[in-house]
Amino acid sequence: MIVNAIFASAVVSTPIKEPVPVFLMILGIMLIAPLLFEKIRLPGIVGLILAGVIVGPNGLGLLARDNTIVLLGTVGLLFLMFMAGLETSLDDLKYNADKAVIFGLATFIIPMALGTVAMLAIGYEILPAILVASCFASHTLLALPVVSKLGIMRSPVLTTTLGGTLITNTLALLVLAVVVKAHEGTLTLAFWLFLIPSLIIYTFLTLWGVPRVGRWFFRRFGHDEGAEFTFVLATLFVVSYSAELVKIEPIIGAFLAGVAITQLIPQLSPLMNRIQFIGNTLFVPFFLISVGMLVNPKILIQEPRSLLVSAVMVTVAIVAKYLPAWGTGKLFGFSFDQVMLMFGLSVAQAASTLAAITVAYNIKLVDQLTVNGTIAMILVTCVASPWVTARWGEKIKPEDTTIPKSKGGSLGDRVLVPVANPNTEDNLLQLAILLTKSAAGTLFPLHILIEDASPITPADKARQNQLLSTAEMIAHASVTNVTPIARIDESIDKAIARVAEEQQVSLIVCGWKGYSTYQENLFGGVLDKIVQRSSVPVLVTRFPLPIEHTSRVFLAFTPQQAHISSFGESIKLAKTLTVELKASLQLLEVVTGRSTEIDLQAAGIPTDIPVQKVRGNFVKQVSRLLKTNDLLLLNGSVEYTTQIFSLLGHDPEAIARNHPNLAMIIAYFPYL
């Protein structure tokens, strides 16, 4: 009674309802709570959850968990699962499929078994016991923002956990549907005949259809950044709503939507940056605060039996999630830190648990004590999950991730990109930004005005400023260090060479129209002179379509090129582009004339990369094997003592004529 009186005196009689004060208070929580908790070395999301407890209806009563909070919280949950899907590579899932399947089944079966036995032991009937056990089996990736901040989202252990989450949540929600139908007496053959085929068709249509529709949309409307972002949001909610139509939870649909569309959005692109910024700073915090509002600390004191139910549920939830992580880690040789990271991510109970227990309570399958115990379990696990994840996640070394980390001397350290044509500037900059961000380097957009017989007019300078301002804006949108440079010089190639020397750049990225004039073929063009004058690698690029359409990086080479000392740099470039564009990688060795096939190991080609070998004319063989949305990478390394006009050569132009919409990069590396 004394405790109740204390709570009652602290609770505000009427929660704040005016829109502006409500939103102001929530923004204040989003700003202050994470900063305070990070000061005491706890994850910021713990602060958001506990702040929700304090200001919510079961705390001080300052805010009501009304329809608006529920709506924004639901959007935040869907956004959280969507971003998890965006960070999931299908190639990584395939590569770690065995680990994901085993962990997914283990983290479903063990909690189901332990949970059912534990609940039966404290007097529950079979159906309620199975349903509560399904709550133990499911989990919410509450600590994903912590992992994202640590930069290990695509490590093997994360891919295993994400894949396992998809499996266990789907199975747990399937158990919920079955238990509800059994309780209602409608568990019939028709239910199974609808659920299983519809689930298979839904998954196939999402993973197959979304990329095709997205690629068409980005091709038609990719110039409009607002339209791109709105399309991504629409995809998220259409796929999530469609999941409800086939009787599965929208969070599964949100995750699948992210997996399906991630291949169209480069990891370091401005669009990806906008999605993550909006999600992590607005929608996901709403979800965390709304979860905190559900927690009622008073129930542990008001209902003595709640302590027993809560203690059992919390203990089973922790033990039943640690055992699968430990077993999977032992089986696949994960370190203790990786095991604890898996456990930290999978122990949180929130979204699926709340969905299941709410449905069960509404149909009188479980009582208020079970709801109280569930809320206590949510409170403990939601606080423990981000703490455990941060505590052991920060020990995961960069070498454990599948994303290659740059070292000193990387191509992307200091990238110079001349900009002159507004129609091609965007794709040129996107490529340069991908390479720059992968190395945490600096981008140098350069525009040159030629000082000749014609005087430079104010209009020329205004156009120069506009091009450089656009380049700077695009770079800032993707959070890239940028230093724009305006130059007046006697020729383009000399200006580029001088700026490259002054700024000590590591790479030059130039645009190419796809063909050469007769004069350029005979005497060499600007690109030839740039390559000749440069002491650093030069990428000559051609992008008729947006770079994010790339689905495969296709590196074609001859045995002679593979024996050049700089060929390894072409391999590194291809692998970097593959990772950043979320594409597949294909190597093609074309044996021409009397050439003999190379020893792949001697040439430094990794054994895990597929290499196709063909014999015949280089242009014909490459043209025959190219596919839509390929990015063709050619090794243009040459000795700089040769004639200038031989640098581009006939092959790139011939391939460009055969494939007018083909993206191409011709990489020129100085001999090492």
TORMI-451746 format. One record per residue (C-alpha): x, y, z. Coordinates in steps of 0.2 Angstrom, whole numbers, padded with zeros to 4 digits, always signed. Layout:
BEGIN
XYZ/...
//
This chain:
BEGIN
+0000+0000+0000/+0014+0012+0004/+0023+0008-0012/+0006+0011-0022/+0004+0028-0013/+0021+0033-0018/+0018+0029-0036/+0001+0037-0036/+0008+0053-0029/+0022+0054-0042/+0010+0050-0057/+0003+0065-0066/-0016+0064-0066/-0018+0069-0084/-0005+0065-0097/+0001+0079-0109/-0010+0079-0125/-0005+0095-0135/+0005+0090-0150/+0019+0102-0148/+0023+0098-0130/+0022+0079-0133/+0034+0080-0148/+0045+0092-0139/+0046+0080-0124/+0050+0065-0136/+0063+0074-0145/+0071+0079-0128/+0072+0061-0123/+0079+0056-0140/+0093+0069-0137/+0097+0068-0118/+0094+0050-0114/+0107+0042-0125/+0120+0055-0121/+0118+0052-0102/+0119+0033-0103/+0134+0034-0115/+0142+0044-0101/+0140+0030-0089/+0146+0018-0102/+0129+0010-0106/+0121+0009-0123/+0111+0024-0128/+0096+0013-0132/+0095+0007-0114/+0092+0026-0109/+0078+0027-0122/+0069+0012-0115/+0071+0017-0097/+0065+0035-0102/+0050+0027-0109/+0046+0018-0093/+0048+0034-0083/+0037+0046-0094/+0025+0032-0099/+0008+0028-0091/+0015+0016-0079/+0028+0029-0073/+0026+0047-0070/+0011+0047-0083/+0018+0062-0093/+0014+0054-0109/+0000+0042-0114/+0004+0027-0125/-0010+0033-0137/-0013+0028-0156/+0001+0041-0162/+0014+0033-0151/+0009+0015-0156/+0009+0021-0174/+0026+0028-0174/+0033+0014-0163/+0026+0002-0176/+0035+0011-0190/+0051+0011-0180/+0050-0007-0177/+0047-0010-0196/+0061+0002-0200/+0073-0007-0188/+0070-0024-0196/+0071-0016-0214/+0088-0009-0210/+0093-0026-0204/+0088-0033-0221/+0097-0019-0230/+0113-0023-0220/+0111-0042-0225/+0120-0047-0241/+0112-0062-0250/+0129-0068-0255/+0134-0067-0236/+0118-0077-0232/+0122-0090-0245/+0140-0091-0239/+0134-0093-0221/+0118-0102-0224/+0123-0118-0214/+0128-0107-0199/+0112-0097-0200/+0100-0112-0202/+0108-0122-0188/+0108-0106-0176/+0090-0102-0182/+0084-0120-0178/+0094-0121-0162/+0088-0104-0155/+0070-0110-0159/+0070-0128-0153/+0079-0126-0137/+0068-0111-0130/+0053-0121-0136/+0058-0136-0126/+0064-0127-0110/+0050-0115-0111/+0036-0128-0112/+0044-0139-0098/+0046-0124-0087/+0028-0117-0089/+0021-0134-0087/+0031-0136-0071/+0023-0120-0063/+0005-0126-0067/+0001-0120-0085/-0009-0130-0097/-0001-0137-0113/-0007-0124-0125/-0003-0108-0115/+0014-0117-0111/+0018-0119-0129/+0013-0101-0133/+0024-0094-0120/+0038-0105-0125/+0036-0098-0143/+0039-0081-0135/+0055-0087-0129/+0060-0093-0146/+0057-0077-0155/+0068-0062-0152/+0069-0044-0158/+0086-0037-0164/+0085-0022-0152/+0104-0020-0151/+0106-0018-0170/+0110+0001-0169/+0124-0004-0157/+0132-0016-0169/+0129-0003-0184/+0139+0010-0174/+0153-0003-0171/+0154-0006-0190/+0153-0025-0189/+0136-0027-0197/+0142-0039-0211/+0154-0050-0200/+0150-0068-0202/+0143-0069-0184/+0131-0055-0188/+0125-0063-0204/+0123-0080-0195/+0112-0071-0182/+0102-0061-0194/+0098-0077-0204/+0094-0087-0189/+0083-0073-0183/+0073-0074-0199/+0071-0093-0196/+0066-0093-0178/+0054-0078-0179/+0045-0086-0194/+0044-0103-0184/+0038-0094-0168/+0025-0084-0177/+0019-0100-0186/+0018-0108-0168/+0007-0093-0163/-0005-0095-0177/-0006-0114-0175/-0009-0112-0156/-0023-0099-0159/-0031-0110-0172/-0030-0125-0160/-0038-0115-0145/-0052-0109-0157/-0055-0126-0163/-0051-0121-0182/-0035-0130-0184/-0040-0138-0201/-0031-0145-0216/-0037-0129-0226/-0027-0118-0214/-0011-0128-0219/-0015-0128-0237/-0017-0109-0237/-0002-0105-0225/+0012-0115-0232/+0010-0111-0251/+0006-0093-0248/+0022-0091-0238/+0033-0099-0251/+0025-0088-0265/+0026-0072-0254/+0044-0075-0251/+0048-0078-0269/+0038-0063-0276/+0047-0052-0263/+0065-0058-0267/+0062-0059-0286/+0050-0045-0289/+0056-0030-0278/+0073-0029-0286/+0066-0029-0304/+0053-0016-0300/+0066-0006-0290/+0078-0007-0305/+0065-0001-0317/+0060+0014-0305/+0078+0019-0302/+0082+0019-0321/+0067+0030-0325/+0067+0042-0310/+0084+0040-0302/+0088+0058-0305/+0075+0063-0292/+0082+0060-0274/+0065+0063-0266/+0057+0050-0277/+0070+0037-0273/+0068+0039-0254/+0049+0038-0256/+0050+0023-0267/+0060+0014-0253/+0048+0018-0240/+0033+0013-0251/+0042-0004-0254/+0044-0006-0235/+0026-0004-0231/+0019-0013-0246/+0029-0029-0242/+0025-0027-0224/+0007-0026-0227/+0007-0040-0239/+0015-0051-0225/-0001-0048-0215/-0012-0054-0230/-0003-0071-0229/-0004-0073-0210/+0014-0069-0205/+0020-0054-0195/+0024-0038-0204/+0042-0038-0196/+0046-0053-0207/+0040-0044-0222/+0050-0028-0217/+0066-0039-0216/+0063-0047-0233/+0060-0030-0241/+0077-0024-0235/+0085-0040-0241/+0077-0038-0258/+0081-0020-0261/+0098-0019-0253/+0106-0025-0270/+0100-0009-0278/+0107+0003-0265/+0126+0004-0263/+0131+0004-0245/+0140+0021-0245/+0128+0030-0257/+0118+0046-0252/+0102+0036-0252/+0108+0023-0240/+0114+0037-0229/+0097+0045-0229/+0088+0029-0225/+0100+0025-0210/+0099+0043-0204/+0080+0045-0203/+0078+0027-0196/+0092+0029-0182/+0088+0046-0177/+0069+0047-0178/+0059+0031-0181/+0069+0018-0171/+0070+0029-0155/+0051+0030-0156/+0050+0011-0156/+0062+0010-0141/+0052+0023-0131/+0036+0015-0135/+0043-0002-0128/+0048+0007-0112/+0030+0013-0110/+0023-0004-0110/+0034-0009-0094/+0024-0008-0077/+0037-0009-0063/+0023-0010-0050/+0016-0027-0055/+0031-0036-0047/+0025-0029-0030/+0006-0029-0032/+0005-0047-0037/+0016-0059-0027/+0014-0074-0040/+0020-0062-0053/+0038-0063-0045/+0038-0082-0048/+0031-0081-0066/+0043-0067-0070/+0058-0075-0062/+0054-0091-0072/+0052-0082-0088/+0067-0071-0086/+0078-0086-0082/+0072-0097-0096/+0073-0083-0109/+0092-0080-0104/+0097-0098-0103/+0087-0103-0118/+0095-0090-0129/+0113-0092-0122/+0113-0111-0125/+0110-0110-0144/+0123-0096-0146/+0136-0106-0136/+0132-0122-0146/+0133-0114-0163/+0149-0105-0158/+0157-0121-0153/+0152-0130-0168/+0159-0117-0180/+0174-0111-0170/+0167-0094-0165/+0177-0085-0151/+0169-0081-0134/+0167-0063-0139/+0157-0068-0155/+0146-0081-0145/+0142-0067-0133/+0138-0055-0147/+0126-0068-0154/+0118-0070-0137/+0117-0051-0134/+0108-0049-0150/+0096-0064-0148/+0091-0062-0130/+0080-0046-0132/+0062-0050-0131/+0050-0036-0138/+0042-0035-0154/+0037-0053-0158/+0034-0057-0140/+0023-0042-0138/+0013-0047-0153/+0011-0065-0148/+0006-0062-0130/-0006-0048-0135/-0015-0060-0146/-0015-0073-0133/-0022-0062-0120/-0036-0055-0131/-0043-0072-0134/-0041-0077-0116/-0028-0090-0119/-0016-0082-0105/-0020-0072-0090/-0014-0055-0083/+0000-0064-0073/+0007-0070-0089/+0006-0053-0097/+0015-0046-0081/+0029-0059-0082/+0031-0055-0101/+0033-0037-0097/+0046-0040-0084/+0055-0052-0096/+0055-0038-0109/+0062-0025-0097/+0076-0036-0091/+0081-0043-0108/+0079-0026-0117/+0091-0018-0105/+0103-0033-0105/+0104-0035-0124/+0112-0019-0129/+0124-0019-0114/+0130-0037-0118/+0131-0032-0137/+0141-0017-0134/+0152-0025-0120/+0158-0039-0132/+0154-0032-0149/+0168-0019-0147/+0180-0033-0145/+0176-0040-0162/+0191-0035-0173/+0189-0027-0191/+0198-0043-0198/+0182-0053-0192/+0171-0044-0204/+0168-0048-0222/+0170-0030-0228/+0188-0027-0233/+0196-0013-0223/+0208-0001-0231/+0226+0000-0226/+0239+0014-0229/+0241+0018-0248/+0223+0013-0253/+0216+0019-0269/+0203+0029-0260/+0214+0039-0248/+0214+0055-0259/+0203+0054-0275/+0204+0067-0288/+0188+0068-0300/+0187+0081-0314/+0169+0087-0316/+0164+0096-0332/+0148+0088-0339/+0132+0090-0327/+0124+0075-0336/+0138+0063-0331/+0144+0071-0315/+0133+0061-0304/+0139+0044-0308/+0157+0049-0309/+0155+0056-0291/+0146+0041-0285/+0160+0030-0290/+0173+0041-0283/+0163+0043-0267/+0162+0024-0265/+0180+0022-0266/+0184+0037-0255/+0172+0031-0241/+0178+0013-0242/+0195+0020-0237/+0189+0034-0226/+0198+0046-0237/+0196+0063-0245/+0187+0068-0262/+0194+0082-0273/+0181+0087-0286/+0191+0098-0299/+0184+0109-0312/+0196+0118-0325/+0194+0133-0335/+0205+0134-0350/+0215+0150-0352/+0217+0153-0371/+0213+0167-0383/+0195+0168-0377/+0194+0178-0361/+0185+0169-0346/+0168+0177-0343/+0158+0178-0327/+0146+0165-0334/+0161+0153-0335/+0166+0156-0317/+0147+0155-0312/+0146+0138-0321/+0162+0132-0312/+0155+0137-0295/+0139+0128-0298/+0147+0112-0304/+0159+0111-0289/+0144+0116-0277/+0134+0101-0284/+0149+0090-0281/+0151+0096-0264/+0133+0094-0260/+0133+0076-0266/+0148+0072-0256/+0141+0079-0240/+0125+0070-0242/+0135+0053-0241/+0146+0060-0226/+0162+0061-0237/+0177+0072-0233/+0177+0084-0248/+0189+0098-0254/+0182+0106-0271/+0196+0114-0282/+0193+0127-0295/+0208+0129-0307/+0212+0140-0322/+0226+0133-0333/+0232+0131-0351/+0226+0113-0354/+0215+0100-0345/+0228+0087-0344/+0242+0098-0337/+0230+0105-0324/+0225+0088-0318/+0243+0083-0317/+0248+0098-0307/+0233+0096-0295/+0237+0078-0293/+0255+0082-0288/+0250+0097-0277/+0237+0087-0267/+0247+0070-0267/+0231+0061-0274/+0231+0042-0274/+0219+0040-0288/+0211+0050-0303/+0194+0046-0309/+0189+0052-0327/+0174+0051-0338/+0174+0044-0355/+0161+0046-0369/+0164+0028-0376/+0172+0033-0392/+0187+0042-0399/+0188+0054-0414/+0200+0052-0429/+0211+0065-0422/+0212+0057-0405/+0216+0040-0412/+0230+0048-0422/+0238+0060-0410/+0230+0055-0393/+0216+0063-0384/+0215+0072-0367/+0213+0055-0358/+0228+0048-0366/+0238+0063-0360/+0231+0062-0342/+0236+0044-0341/+0254+0048-0348/+0257+0062-0336/+0250+0053-0321/+0261+0044-0308/+0246+0037-0299/+0232+0025-0305/+0219+0032-0317/+0201+0025-0319/+0193+0029-0336/+0175+0027-0333/+0159+0026-0344/+0141+0025-0335/+0127+0027-0347/+0115+0021-0332/+0116+0024-0314/+0130+0015-0305/+0118+0007-0292/+0110-0003-0306/+0126-0014-0306/+0122-0032-0302/+0139-0040-0307/+0157-0034-0308/+0165-0042-0324/+0184-0042-0325/+0190-0048-0342/+0209-0050-0345/+0221-0059-0356/+0236-0070-0349/+0248-0056-0354/+0239-0044-0343/+0238-0056-0329/+0257-0057-0328/+0259-0038-0326/+0265-0034-0309/+0250-0022-0307/+0237-0035-0311/+0234-0038-0292/+0228-0020-0290/+0214-0023-0303/+0209-0038-0293/+0208-0028-0277/+0198-0014-0286/+0186-0027-0293/+0183-0034-0275/+0181-0017-0268/+0168-0013-0281/+0159-0029-0278/+0157-0026-0259/+0152-0008-0260/+0140-0011-0275/+0133-0027-0267/+0136-0036-0283/+0143-0052-0288/+0161-0054-0296/+0165-0064-0312/+0183-0065-0319/+0185-0070-0337/+0202-0075-0345/+0202-0074-0364/+0216-0083-0372/+0220-0076-0388/+0232-0082-0402/+0245-0093-0396/+0244-0088-0378/+0244-0101-0365/+0232-0101-0350/+0240-0094-0334/+0243-0102-0317/+0229-0093-0307/+0239-0095-0290/+0255-0088-0298/+0245-0073-0305/+0239-0070-0287/+0220-0073-0291/+0211-0079-0275/+0205-0097-0276/+0187-0092-0270/+0184-0081-0285/+0176-0090-0300/+0187-0088-0316/+0179-0093-0333/+0192-0097-0347/+0188-0095-0365/+0198-0095-0381/+0196-0083-0396/+0194-0065-0401/+0194-0054-0385/+0180-0042-0391/+0169-0056-0397/+0171-0067-0382/+0168-0053-0369/+0153-0046-0379/+0145-0063-0379/+0146-0066-0361/+0141-0049-0355/+0124-0047-0346/+0112-0033-0342/+0118-0022-0328/+0136-0028-0329/+0150-0017-0324/+0165-0021-0336/+0182-0019-0329/+0197-0019-0341/+0215-0019-0336/+0223-0005-0346/+0240-0005-0338/+0253+0000-0351/+0271+0005-0351/+0272+0024-0352/+0285+0024-0365/+0273+0018-0378/+0263+0029-0390/+0250+0039-0382/+0236+0034-0394/+0238+0016-0390/+0232+0018-0372/+0214+0016-0375/+0215+0005-0390/+0202-0003-0400/+0194-0016-0388/+0185-0004-0376/+0177+0006-0390/+0172-0010-0400/+0164-0017-0384/+0156+0000-0380/+0148+0000-0398/+0141-0017-0396/+0134-0013-0379/+0129+0005-0379/+0121+0004-0361/+0136-0005-0353/+0145+0003-0338/+0164+0002-0341/+0180+0005-0331/+0197+0005-0339/+0210+0004-0325/+0227+0011-0329/+0240+0006-0315/+0258+0012-0316/+0270-0003-0316/+0275-0008-0298/
//
